[in-house]
Amino acid sequence: MSIFGWDYPPGVSNVPGDEPDLPHSCPVCHGENANRDGDPLYNDDPAFCSEACALAYAALQEDALRDQEGAMREFDALNDRREAE
């Protein structure tokens, strides 16, 4: 029983209609990420059509984060130079 005094019925883990919104197509290759029945093609991460696309997306996110961190370091260095003047 939950802290609210009720439980979901067996086999149910969330409120119907409260499922996460998945994209209609793979965000990497823009191909279909579900079959005709709406079942995901790649069960480990239903937003993607394959493991390759999921890994490519993760790599893109890591590159973007590194670029952002580099820009922040440059910005901090500029601020430090201005403060030293």
N, C-alpha and C positions, 0 to 999 in steps of 0.2 A: 504494500500500500504506500502511496506517495505521501508527502507531507501535507497535501491538500485533502487527504481522506478518500481518494479514489484512485483507481488504476485503469489503464487501458485494457480492453479485452485481449485475450490471448492472440498473439500474432500481429497486434497493432502497436506501432511505436510512436505514432503522431496523429494529430487531428487530420481527418480527410480534407484535402484542399490546402494543407499547410506544407506540401512537398516543395522542395527548392525549385525555382524556375531555371530550367536548363535551356541553353541556346538551341535554336532550331537547326543549326548547322555547326560543324566543327570550327572553332575559332582560329585554327591554324590553316587547314587546307580548304575550308569552307564546303566540305563534303557533308553528306548525311551522317548524323551521329546516332540514328535510331533506325530500326527496321520498320516495316509497314505496320506492325502492331504497336509501335511506340516503345519497344524494348531497346535499351541501349546496345550499341554494337561493342562497346568496350566497358565492361562492368566495373572495372576498378575505378574509373572516373568517367561517368556517363556524359560529361560535357564534351568529351573527345571521341573521335571515331576509332582511334587506335593508340597503342602504347607509344608509338613513334611520335604522334602528334602531341601527346601529353608531355613527353620528354622535351620535344622541341619548344613547346610553350614555356615549360619550366626554365629552359636555357635562355629564352628571350627575356623572361622576367628577371633572371639573375643578371643578364647583361644590362638591362635597364636600371636595376638597382646599383650596379657598379658605376654606371654613368652618372647617376644621381649623386652617389657618394663622392665621386671625383669632382663634380661641380660644386658640391658643398665644401669640400676641402679648399678648392680654389677661391670660393667666396670668403671662407674664413681667413685664408691667407691675405686676401685683399683688405679685409677689415683689420687684421693685425697690422698691416703696413700703414693704414690710415691712422690707427691709434698711436703708432710709434712716431708719426710725424708731428 
